[in-house]
Amino acid sequence: MASLTGKQRRFLRARGHALKPVVWVGKQGLAPNLLTQLDACLTTHELVKIKLLESCPLSVAACAEALAEAGSAAVAQTLGRTILLYRPHPQHPVLELPAGKTSGAAGEPESTGLPGSPGPAGRGTGDGPFQGKQ
């Protein structure tokens, strides 16, 4: 799955806050039956919270990457020993993600419209209230 934008991650984190973990990774790590259960949960729920027990032999980052790859999902968040994965339903997606950034070129700061705020070139316009006062 393609990576998520910051706005989409924020949206999914807000939705996932109240969720209870439905998959637990224990001392056996990423066993085949766990991956089967994860796939079923992602198909049913789209957004799944996963808890790593203390006995899990993998680090949180390694486990999140492996689970996302195995489930064709995107990592929305890792917090402590908890992972939040997202994969839209193939036919009937329930969660509608906000659109990514479409205005301006990639990497350019957006202008706020205030005097002295960075414009498209990323520099102040020179007409703000604090220009020349040092």
C-alpha positions as CSV (number, residue, x, y, z in Angstrom):
1,M,0.0,0.0,0.0
2,A,1.2,3.5,-0.7
3,S,2.4,5.5,2.3
4,L,0.1,7.8,4.1
5,T,0.3,11.6,4.3
6,G,0.5,13.4,7.6
7,K,-3.1,14.5,7.4
8,Q,-4.2,10.9,6.7
9,R,-2.1,9.5,9.6
10,R,-3.6,12.1,12.0
11,F,-7.1,11.1,10.9
12,L,-6.4,7.4,11.4
13,R,-4.8,8.1,14.8
14,A,-7.9,9.9,15.9
15,R,-10.1,7.1,14.8
16,G,-7.9,4.4,16.3
17,H,-7.6,6.1,19.8
18,A,-10.7,4.4,21.2
19,L,-10.0,1.0,19.6
20,K,-9.1,-2.0,21.7
21,P,-6.3,-4.2,20.4
22,V,-7.6,-7.1,18.5
23,V,-4.3,-8.8,17.7
24,W,-1.6,-9.6,20.2
25,V,2.0,-10.6,19.2
26,G,3.6,-12.9,21.8
27,K,6.6,-15.0,22.3
28,Q,6.2,-16.8,19.0
29,G,6.5,-13.6,17.1
30,L,5.0,-13.4,13.6
31,A,3.7,-17.0,13.3
32,P,1.7,-17.9,10.2
33,N,-1.6,-18.2,12.2
34,L,-1.1,-14.7,13.5
35,L,-0.7,-13.3,10.0
36,T,-3.9,-15.1,8.9
37,Q,-5.7,-13.6,11.8
38,L,-4.3,-10.1,11.0
39,D,-5.4,-10.4,7.4
40,A,-9.0,-11.3,8.5
41,C,-9.1,-8.5,11.0
42,L,-7.8,-5.9,8.4
43,T,-10.5,-7.1,5.9
44,T,-13.2,-6.8,8.5
45,H,-12.2,-3.6,10.4
46,E,-9.8,-1.7,8.0
47,L,-8.1,-0.1,11.0
48,V,-6.6,-2.5,13.5
49,K,-4.8,-2.0,16.8
50,I,-2.0,-4.5,17.6
51,K,-0.4,-5.0,20.9
52,L,3.1,-6.4,21.4
53,L,3.5,-8.4,24.6
54,E,6.7,-8.1,26.6
55,S,7.7,-11.6,25.5
56,C,7.7,-10.6,21.8
57,P,11.2,-11.2,20.4
58,L,11.0,-8.4,17.8
59,S,11.4,-4.7,18.3
60,V,8.3,-2.5,17.7
61,A,9.6,-0.9,14.6
62,A,10.7,-4.3,13.0
63,C,7.3,-5.9,13.9
64,A,5.3,-2.9,12.5
65,E,7.2,-3.0,9.2
66,A,6.9,-6.8,8.9
67,L,3.1,-6.8,9.8
68,A,2.4,-3.9,7.4
69,E,4.2,-5.8,4.6
70,A,2.6,-9.1,5.3
71,G,-0.9,-7.6,5.5
72,S,-0.4,-5.2,2.6
73,A,-1.3,-2.4,5.0
74,A,0.1,1.0,6.1
75,V,1.4,1.8,9.5
76,A,-0.7,4.7,10.9
77,Q,1.1,4.9,14.3
78,T,3.4,3.1,16.7
79,L,3.1,4.2,20.3
80,G,4.9,2.3,23.0
81,R,4.2,-1.4,22.3
82,T,1.1,-0.7,20.2
83,I,0.8,-0.6,16.4
84,L,-2.0,0.9,14.4
85,L,-2.4,-0.6,10.9
86,Y,-4.7,0.5,8.1
87,R,-5.8,-1.3,4.9
88,P,-9.0,-0.2,3.0
89,H,-11.6,-2.8,2.3
90,P,-11.2,-4.1,-1.3
91,Q,-14.8,-3.5,-2.3
92,H,-16.5,-1.4,0.3
93,P,-14.2,0.9,2.2
94,V,-15.8,2.4,5.3
95,L,-13.2,5.0,6.3
96,E,-12.7,7.8,3.8
97,L,-9.3,9.3,4.2
98,P,-8.8,13.0,3.7
99,A,-7.1,14.0,0.5
100,G,-3.4,14.7,0.5
101,K,-1.8,18.1,-0.1
102,T,-2.7,19.2,-3.6
103,S,-1.9,23.0,-3.7
104,G,1.7,24.2,-4.3
105,A,4.7,22.2,-5.3
106,A,6.0,19.4,-3.1
107,G,8.2,20.7,-0.3
108,E,7.2,24.4,-0.6
109,P,5.7,26.1,2.4
110,E,2.2,27.4,1.9
111,S,1.6,31.1,2.4
112,T,-0.7,32.1,5.3
113,G,-1.7,35.3,3.6
114,L,-0.3,37.4,6.5
115,P,2.2,40.2,5.9
116,G,5.7,38.9,6.4
117,S,4.7,35.3,6.1
118,P,6.6,33.0,3.8
119,G,5.4,33.1,0.3
120,P,5.9,30.5,-2.5
121,A,9.7,31.0,-2.5
122,G,9.9,30.4,1.3
123,R,11.0,34.0,2.1
124,G,9.3,36.8,3.9
125,T,7.8,39.6,1.7
126,G,9.5,42.3,3.7
127,D,6.3,44.3,4.4
128,G,5.4,42.8,7.8
129,P,5.0,44.8,11.0
130,F,8.3,43.6,12.5
131,Q,10.5,44.2,9.4
132,G,13.5,46.5,10.2
133,K,12.9,46.4,14.0
134,Q,15.7,44.6,15.6
